[in-house]
Amino acid sequence: MKSFFKSFFGITGKETNAFTVLFVVLVLVLAVPRLVALWSKPDELPVNDRQQLDSLLAILTTDIPANEPLLFGFNPNTISQDSLQLLGFDVRVAGRIVRYRQAGGRFYQPQDMLKIYGIDSQLVQQLLPFIETSGAKRPDTSENMIIASKVPASGSRGGLPNTTNRQPFDINRADTAMLQVVRGIGSVLSRRIVKYRSRLGGFVRPEQLYEVYHLDSAVIQKLLEISFIAADFEPQKLAVNRATASELAAHPYLSRQQARLIVAYRQQHGDFSSPADLRQVYGMDSLTLHNILPYLSWEPAK
């Protein structure tokens, strides 16, 4: 290279050396920024992932009113305290309703809710079309109490005990054998009921039995006649501030998308402290909230 510069430009050896050094420096000055930018360039998400993330961030920043009550059908004899608060009841009134039931009280018609001390009568009037109490029956002293009696021998006709002579049992403690006392429930359906109960974390409302796949409504009515949900039953809880998206999605009431949105919102805004916080998550409709709230706990992540 030196001989080329010397012969082409007609310069001395010292000048050739100086020119060569300047040339190399110039090349480095031009090349180094490009090399640094290339080496330090962060990995980019695929286009589809970037678009999904942008959409998710836009969704999560949507302003959703937090104080507006949700309206959904409910049974005052089974609804949880969290769901009562979602409907607009004050936390103290919601607690009174639950304690009233725990003490043995029942609501036989929607207007019965007005007897709760401190309840908002205007709110009750607004909720009347959504209140369902058809499952509650007033006690009738003229009816014979169901008592335990002898179970027919296994060789008796029909092969199944008569359900009308069975002592009522706790649906959340019943095993597959106990469930099979109901005509129409065999080994397959009894295992299916127990499996679904386990996935839920326990039954908190009688109507959840209608969610069991391929369980006939007539069979469910027979099962409800001889089973009950204990008033003090506490379902297995899912820690909403600690659970992963996979753990949340494993619950029957949450989809994979809803589980991912819950985790994403939690990572952006911090721990959930109440049902009102969960309402801020996009895609959490009133029915989903009503269903999932009894199964959530709110302890902080750390």
C-alpha positions in Angstrom: 0.0 0.0 0.0 2.9 2.4 0.8 4.5 1.9 -2.7 1.1 2.5 -4.3 0.7 5.9 -2.5 4.3 6.8 -3.1 4.2 6.2 -6.9 0.6 7.5 -7.4 0.9 10.7 -5.4 4.7 11.2 -5.7 5.3 11.7 -1.9 8.1 10.7 0.3 8.3 7.7 2.6 7.5 9.7 5.8 4.6 11.3 4.1 3.4 7.9 2.9 3.5 6.6 6.5 1.6 9.6 7.8 -1.0 9.3 5.1 -1.4 5.6 5.8 -2.0 6.2 9.5 -4.6 9.0 8.7 -6.4 6.6 6.3 -6.6 3.9 8.9 -7.9 6.4 11.5 -10.5 7.7 9.1 -11.7 4.2 8.4 -12.0 3.4 12.1 -13.9 6.7 12.8 -16.4 5.9 10.2 -16.7 2.2 11.0 -16.7 2.1 14.8 -20.1 3.7 15.4 -21.8 1.3 13.0 -20.1 -1.7 14.7 -21.1 -0.5 18.2 -24.7 0.0 17.1 -24.7 -3.4 15.6 -23.3 -5.2 18.6 -25.4 -3.3 21.2 -28.7 -3.5 19.3 -31.3 -5.1 21.6 -33.1 -8.2 20.5 -36.4 -7.2 19.0 -39.7 -9.0 19.5 -41.3 -10.6 16.5 -43.7 -8.3 14.8 -46.7 -10.3 16.0 -45.6 -10.3 19.6 -44.9 -6.5 19.4 -48.4 -5.9 18.1 -50.0 -8.1 20.8 -48.0 -6.3 23.5 -49.0 -2.9 22.1 -52.6 -4.0 22.0 -52.4 -5.3 25.6 -50.9 -2.1 26.9 -53.6 -0.1 25.2 -56.3 -2.3 26.7 -54.8 -2.0 30.2 -54.7 1.7 30.1 -58.4 1.9 29.2 -60.3 4.0 31.8 -62.9 1.7 33.4 -65.2 3.1 36.0 -64.6 1.4 39.4 -67.5 2.6 41.5 -70.4 1.7 39.2 -72.3 -1.4 40.6 -72.4 -4.5 38.4 -75.8 -6.1 37.7 -76.1 -9.8 37.4 -78.5 -12.5 38.6 -77.9 -13.8 42.1 -79.4 -15.9 44.9 -79.2 -14.0 48.2 -79.1 -17.3 50.0 -75.8 -18.4 48.4 -74.0 -15.3 47.0 -70.6 -14.5 48.6 -69.8 -11.3 50.4 -67.4 -10.1 47.7 -70.1 -10.5 45.0 -72.6 -8.6 47.2 -70.1 -5.7 47.3 -69.8 -5.9 43.5 -73.6 -5.4 43.3 -73.2 -2.2 45.3 -73.8 -3.2 48.9 -71.8 -1.6 51.6 -69.1 -3.9 53.1 -70.9 -3.8 56.4 -74.3 -4.6 55.0 -72.8 -7.4 52.9 -71.3 -8.8 56.1 -74.7 -8.7 57.8 -76.4 -10.6 55.0 -73.8 -13.4 55.2 -74.0 -13.5 59.0 -77.8 -13.6 58.8 -77.6 -16.7 56.6 -74.9 -18.3 58.8 -77.3 -17.9 61.8 -79.9 -19.9 59.8 -81.8 -17.0 58.2 -83.2 -17.4 54.7 -84.6 -15.1 52.0 -87.8 -16.7 50.7 -88.7 -13.8 48.3 -86.6 -10.9 46.9 -88.3 -8.3 49.2 -87.0 -10.2 52.3 -83.7 -8.6 51.8 -85.2 -5.3 53.0 -85.3 -6.7 56.6 -81.5 -6.5 56.8 -80.6 -3.6 59.1 -79.0 -0.6 57.2 -79.6 -2.0 53.7 -80.1 0.5 50.9 -83.8 0.1 49.9 -83.3 1.9 46.6 -80.5 -0.5 45.7 -82.7 -3.5 46.5 -85.5 -2.1 44.3 -83.0 -1.7 41.5 -81.8 -5.3 42.0 -85.2 -6.9 42.3 -85.3 -8.2 38.7 -82.0 -9.9 39.3 -82.8 -11.7 42.6 -83.6 -15.4 42.4 -85.0 -17.1 45.5 -87.0 -20.0 44.0 -84.8 -22.6 45.6 -85.7 -21.4 49.1 -88.7 -23.0 50.7 -90.4 -22.0 53.9 -90.3 -24.7 56.6 -93.4 -26.8 56.8 -94.0 -28.5 60.1 -96.5 -30.7 58.6 -93.9 -32.4 56.3 -92.2 -35.4 57.6 -88.5 -34.9 58.2 -86.1 -37.0 56.2 -84.5 -39.6 58.4 -82.0 -42.3 57.9 -83.3 -45.7 57.4 -82.1 -49.1 56.4 -80.3 -49.2 53.1 -81.7 -51.9 50.8 -79.5 -54.9 50.4 -77.2 -54.9 47.4 -79.1 -57.7 45.9 -82.4 -55.9 46.0 -84.2 -54.9 42.8 -82.8 -51.9 41.0 -79.3 -52.3 42.5 -79.4 -48.7 44.1 -80.7 -47.5 47.4 -83.9 -45.4 47.6 -82.8 -41.8 47.9 -85.9 -40.8 49.8 -84.7 -42.8 52.8 -81.2 -41.3 52.9 -79.8 -38.8 55.4 -78.8 -35.6 53.6 -75.1 -35.3 53.0 -72.6 -32.6 52.4 -72.0 -32.3 48.6 -68.4 -31.1 49.3 -67.5 -34.1 51.3 -69.3 -36.8 49.4 -67.2 -39.5 47.8 -68.1 -41.3 44.6 -69.9 -44.1 46.4 -72.1 -41.7 48.3 -73.0 -39.8 45.1 -74.1 -43.1 43.4 -77.1 -43.4 45.8 -78.9 -41.1 43.4 -80.5 -42.9 40.5 -78.9 -41.9 37.3 -75.4 -41.3 38.8 -73.1 -44.2 38.1 -69.3 -44.5 38.4 -68.5 -42.3 35.5 -70.8 -39.3 36.5 -69.8 -39.6 40.2 -66.1 -39.3 39.3 -66.9 -36.4 37.0 -68.7 -34.6 39.8 -65.8 -35.1 42.2 -63.3 -34.0 39.6 -65.2 -30.8 38.7 -65.6 -30.1 42.4 -61.8 -30.4 42.8 -61.1 -28.1 39.9 -63.5 -25.5 41.3 -62.2 -25.7 44.8 -65.6 -26.9 46.1 -69.2 -26.1 45.3 -70.4 -22.8 46.8 -73.8 -22.7 45.0 -76.2 -25.6 44.3 -76.6 -24.4 40.7 -73.0 -25.2 40.0 -74.0 -28.8 39.6 -75.5 -27.8 36.3 -72.0 -27.1 35.0 -71.0 -30.7 35.3 -70.7 -32.1 31.8 -73.5 -34.5 30.7 -75.3 -34.4 34.1 -79.0 -34.4 33.5 -81.1 -31.7 35.1 -83.6 -34.3 36.5 -80.7 -36.2 38.1 -79.4 -32.9 39.6 -82.8 -32.2 41.2 -82.7 -35.6 42.9 -79.1 -35.0 44.1 -80.1 -31.6 45.5 -83.0 -33.1 47.4 -80.6 -35.2 49.5 -77.4 -33.0 49.6 -76.5 -29.6 51.0 -73.7 -27.1 51.1 -72.6 -26.3 54.6 -73.2 -22.7 55.7 -69.7 -22.3 57.0 -68.0 -24.0 53.9 -64.9 -22.2 52.7 -63.8 -23.1 49.2 -60.1 -23.6 48.3 -58.7 -20.2 47.5 -56.5 -19.0 44.7 -54.0 -16.3 45.6 -54.7 -13.8 42.9 -51.5 -11.8 43.7 -49.2 -14.9 43.6 -50.8 -17.2 41.1 -49.2 -17.6 37.7 -51.2 -17.3 34.5 -51.2 -21.1 34.1 -52.5 -21.5 37.7 -55.3 -19.0 37.1 -56.3 -20.5 33.8 -56.6 -23.9 35.4 -59.7 -22.7 37.2 -62.9 -23.4 35.2 -64.1 -19.8 35.5 -61.1 -18.2 33.9 -59.9 -18.4 30.3 -56.3 -18.3 29.3 -56.7 -14.8 28.0 -58.3 -13.6 31.2 -55.5 -15.2 33.2 -52.8 -13.5 31.1 -54.6 -10.1 31.4 -54.8 -10.5 35.2 -51.1 -11.2 35.5 -50.2 -8.4 33.1 -52.4 -5.9 35.0 -50.9 -7.0 38.3 -47.3 -6.5 36.9 -48.2 -3.0 35.8 -50.2 -1.7 38.7 -49.2 -3.9 41.7 -51.1 -6.2 43.9 -54.9 -6.5 43.9 -56.4 -5.6 47.2 -60.2 -6.0 46.6 -62.7 -7.1 44.0 -63.0 -3.5 42.8 -59.3 -3.7 41.6 -60.1 -6.8 39.6 -62.9 -5.0 37.9 -60.3 -2.8 36.2 -58.9 -5.7 34.2 -60.1 -5.7 30.7 -62.4 -8.7 29.8 -63.5 -9.3 33.4 -67.3 -9.3 32.8 -69.8 -9.3 35.7 -70.7 -13.0 35.4 -67.0 -14.0 35.5 -66.4 -11.8 38.6 -69.5 -13.2 40.3 -68.4 -16.8 39.7 -64.7 -16.5 40.5 -64.7 -14.2 43.5 -65.5 -16.8 46.1 -62.4 -18.7 45.1 -59.9 -15.8 45.3 -57.8 -14.5 48.2 -56.1 -11.1 48.3 -53.0 -11.6 50.4 -50.0 -9.6 49.0 -47.4 -11.3 46.8 -44.6 -10.7 49.4 
